[in-house]
Amino acid sequence: MGSKAKKRVVLPTRPAPPTVEQILEDVRGAPAEDLVFTAVAREDPPAPSGRAEDTEAQREQLYQQSRVYVATNQRLWRAGAQLKQQREELWRAREELEQERRDRCRHRVPGPRSSSAGRL
């Protein structure tokens, strides 16, 4: 039996990427209701009310969010370091167990084998 050789699929060559001018022409020629423009359009930001309380409340909210972010980030870094340490401990324990197993296998004395031959 002969081995089956896999046929190699020849892919067509890739076209050259568009130039900057071609991209700009394409974007300029696209209608305003094109899905690309409407899918990523964001809501208009609320008009500034001019109230200092709103701005101060927003600043306070952003400050509190940033504090939570920093605290969470620090907790994650500590957890990552702890996991790394635990992984290293597990690797060391594994190596010790493997070494102990190898030592026991080397020092194992073969015991008498029970044989049914000669017994009645």
C-alpha angles and dihedrals in degrees: 000000000000125000117255113242115216115236113239113230112223111215121209116253116265119250118246114268115258119267123244090255091054092050093048091048090051093049093046091049095051117102118246091245091057111135092240091061098040097044094058097036111120128211115269110263114250114269113257109263093203091230114137092207092062092050092046091048090050091050091049091049092050090047092052091046091051091050090052090047093051092047092049091047091052091049090052092050091050091047090050092051090048092050090050091052092047091049090053091049090051091050091051091048090049091051091049091050092048091050091048090050091050091049092051092048090052094049097042111124113213109242127215112287118226111233127185091205112112094016122113 
